[in-house]
Amino acid sequence: MAVQNDLTKGNLITTMLMFALPYVGANFLQALYGAADLIIVGKFCDSSVISAVATGSQLLQTLIFFITGLTVSATVLIGKAFGAKEYDNIIKIINTMTICFIAAAIFLSTIIIAFDNQLLNLLQTPLEAFQSTKDYVFVCALGLVFIFAYNAISAVLRGLGNSIMPMYFVAVSCFMNIVLDIYLVGKFHMGAQGAAIATVISQAASVIAGLVYLRKGKFVFKFKFTGVKFDTETAKELFKIGLPLSLQDTLIPLSFLFLFSLANSMGVAASAAYGSVVRLNAFMMLPAGSFSMALTALTAQNLGAGNMQRAVKALKLSILFAFSFGVVFFI
């Protein structure tokens, strides 16, 4: 796939599959990412550490759903601008998004670190796992800026019709996370804190890979990391689209957090068991999430190009594909 790809042309079935399958791959790797933490921690640590990583990662996953919802708004705006060939507007969207998301990352990190005890008490974190969970959450909170950055870079590329490179960035991160987990948790016995450090470092690696690609790629416009300007109207549009999506996407993981608190109240064994099994759910939700995200970019480009009929057909196809892939994953 090219650096950018026009999703308003060509056979719709082929275009959607070629664009959506890398989404499935990226989401699969992200699910594997979280599962790898628990598998490696489960091999080298006791139930209290498993509970800590499971609880901390579930809290982090809820935040990731919130962040993803926000960044989808950038995919929509960039996709529409690309479809309409308004390339100068794309630069304005990227600049404004960068400032907004850095501010949001700092704000969320500060809130989590300041109220970590209250959050963990709300989740009824078992006493034996409390300090380990706190250590895990603290390190991951410091790395939230990398989660924002990766999702922002991916949103830009997907808005431009490129879903393959974000998958490669996740692959780099996933591989590095597994290697670091084995060393930090297995060899150096750093427990939950080691797993969190591995997560943050691997996320940073994916961001660096993404920034290098943005800088070196041959786009229809020039990416610059200097002279970033803020546009108030663009910011309003980003949050107008992104906040409802974030709230919608956060409701499901919030329900899992509630169930997690019930499992935590039963002790570390129940907490560790629930935390391990819930990771399977991430794989079950892959098809629906992947095709809906792919549809977002495809629809945005076609709306920008004034091609409503193709956008409607894409919606029907995405429902069919999501259901078909969902049946396979269920089996």
N, C-alpha and C positions, 0 to 999 in steps of 0.2 A: 504494500500500500504506500502511496505517495505521502510526503510530509503533510500535505492537506489533500482532502478528497471531496469532490463534489457529489453529494448524496441526492442531488435533484435530477440526476440523469441515470440511464442504464436500466437493466432489468431489475425490478423492485425486489423480487425474491432473492436474487443473487446478491444485490447490494445490501439488503438487510442481514442476510446470513453472514456475509463477509465482514460486516461491521459489528454484528452482535456476538459472534463466536469468540473474538478476542475479549469481549466483556465477560463472557462466561469463564474464559480462561483466567482472567485477572481476578474475578470474584472467587473462583476455585482456589487460586493461590493465596488469596487473603484469608479464606476459611482454613486452608492448610497451615497458614502462618500461625493462627491462633491455636489450632489443634496441636501443632508441633511443640509449642510451649508446654502444654499440659502433658504430652507424651513424654517429653524429656524430663520435665519436673517430676512426673509420676515415677520415672525409672530411678531417679537419684535421691528423691526427697520423700518425707512422710506426708500424711494426710493434711496436716496443718498448712504446709507450704502449697500443696495442691489446691486446698481451699482458698488460700490467699491469692494465688494466681488466677483461679477461676472467678473469684469475686471481683478482683481488681480489673481483670480483662473484660468482664461483663459490664462494669461501670464505664470502662473505656470504650467498649463497643457502642454503648448508648450515645456517647459523645460523638463517635465517628458517624453514626447515622445522622445526628444533628448537623455535623459539619458537611457531610455529603449532600444533604438537602440544600444547604446554603450554596455550595459550589455548583449544583445543578443549574442554578439561576444564571451563572456565568456561561455554562454550556448553551443555554437557551438564547441568551443575548448575542453571544459570539456566533452561534449557528445562524441566527436570523441575519446578522450583519454580513456574514460570509455568503449566505445565499443571495443577499441583495447586492453583493460586491461592494459593500461600504467598508473598505479596508482601514481607513483612518479611524472609523468608529471602533473597530476591534482593538486598536491600540489604547483608546480612551477607556474601554471596558476593562482591559487587562490592568492598566494603571490603577484605576479606581478599585478594582477587585483586590489587588495586592495590598493596598493601604487598609482597606476594610478588614481583610482576613488576618493581617498581622495584628491589628488592634483587637479583633475578636479572639485570637489565640492567646494574647497576653491577658485579656480579661478573664477568659475561662480558666487558664492556668492559675491565675491569682485566686479565683473563687475556690477552685478545688483544693489548693494547698492551704488556704485560710480556713476552710470548713471541712477538712478531711475527717476529723474525728466525728463530727455530726453526721456526715454522709455514711461512714462505716457503721455508726450506731443505728442509723435508719435502716441499713441493710442487715442489721442483727448479726454482724460479723462475729463468728465464734471467738472467744477470748484467747484461745490457743493460737489463732491465726491473725489476731488483730494487728500486732506490730509488723508482721510480714506483709500483710495487706496494705498497711499504711506506707511501708517502704516502697512497695510496688507502685502504688497510686502516685506517690510523690515523684518518683523518677519519670513515670509516664506523663504526668502533668507537665513536667519541664520540657518534654518532647512533643507537646501538642502542636507547637509551631510547625514541626515537620509534617504532621498529619494534615494540617491545613495546607501547607505548601504542596505536598504531593497531590492532594485532591484538587487544588487550584490548577496545577500544571496539567493534570489529567483532564480537567474541565475545559481548558483552553484547547488542548489537542483534539478532544472528542467533538467539541463545537466545530472544529475545522475538518471533521470527518476522519480523524486518525485515532482508531481504538487499539491499534497494535502496540504502539510504543508504551502506553501506560501499562499494558500487560508485561512488557519486558522489564519496566521499572519495578513492578511488583515481584517479578521473578528474581531479580537481583536482590531485593530486600528479603524475600523469603529464604533464599539460599544462605545469605549472610546471617540471618536470624538463627537458622538451624545450627550453623557452625559455631556461632557465638554462644548459643544456649549450651551446646555440648561442652564447650570450654569453661564458661563462667559458672554454669550450674553443676556440670558433671565433674570437671577437673578441679576447679577452684572452690566448689561448694558454697557458692554465694546465694543459693536459694532463690526466693522470689525477687530479691533485688537484682540478682544476676540476670534473671529472665527479663526484667524490665529494662536493664541497661542494654541487653542484646536487642530488644525491640526498638529502643530509641536510636541506637547506632545504625541499625539496618534501615530504619525509616529515613534517617539522614542521608544514607548512601543512595537511596532511591531518588531523593530530592536533588542531590548533586548530579546524578545521571540525567534527571529531567532538565535541570538548568543548562547543562552542557548541550543537550540536544536542542533546546530552544535557541541557544546562542549560535549553534553551528548549522542548524537546519535551514534549508532554502525555502523560506515561506514567501508568500506574495507580498509581504511587508517585512519590515526590519524590527526584530525584538531588541529593546534596549533595557539595560538594568540601571540606567541613570536618568535623571530628569523626569522621574515619575510624578505625574500630576493627578490631583483628585478632582473628580467631577460630581457635584452634588446630585444632579438629576439622574446620573447613571447609578449612583449609590442607592438612591431611592428605588430605582427599578430593580436592582439586584436584591434588595431586602423585600420588596413587594412580592417578587416571585419566590425568593428563597425561604423566607420565614414560614409561610404556610406549608411548604414542602418539608422543611425541617421538623416542624411540629408533627406533621403527619407521619413522617418516617420514624420519629422518636417514640411514638405511642406503643408500637409493638415491643421494642427493646425495654421500654419502661415496664410493660407487663411482665417481661422476663425478670426484670430486677425485683419486682414484687414477689414473684415465685422464688427467686433466689433468697430473698429475706426469710421466707418460710422455711426453705431448706437449711439456711444458716442457723435458724433457731433450733434445729434438731441436732446440731453439733457438726464437727469437722468432717465426719464420715459421710453424712448426708449432703453436706455442702460440696465436698470433693466429688461425690458421685453425680450430683445434679450438674455441677459445673462441667464435668467431663461429657456427660450425655448431651447437654444443651449444645455442645460444639457440633454434634451431628445435624442439628437443626439448621445451622449455617449452610450446610451443603444442600439441605432440602429446599432452601429458599433461593438457591442460585438462579434457576431458570427465570422465574418471574421477575426478580430484581434486575437481572442482566438485560432481558429484552425490554423492560420498561425504560431502563437508562439508555439503551440503544435507540429506542423510539424517540426519546427526548431530542437527541441531536438530529436525527433524521427529519423529524417533524419541524424543528426550528429552521433548518436550512430550507425546507420546502415552503414554509410560511414566508420566509424572507424572500424567496424567489416568486411568491405569489402562486404557488402550485398546491392549492388546497386539496384537490382530488387525489393527488399522490400521497399526501399526508394522511388522508382518511383510509386509503388502501393500506398504508403502512401500519396503521392502528389495528386493522382487522388481521393482518398477517402476524403482527407481534402477539396478539392474543392466541392465535392458532399455534405458533411456534412455542410460546411459553407453556401452553397446556401440554403439547406433545413432549417437550423436553422434561416437563414436570413429572409426567407419567413414568418416563425412563428413570429419572432420579429416584422416584418413589419405589419402583421395583428394585 
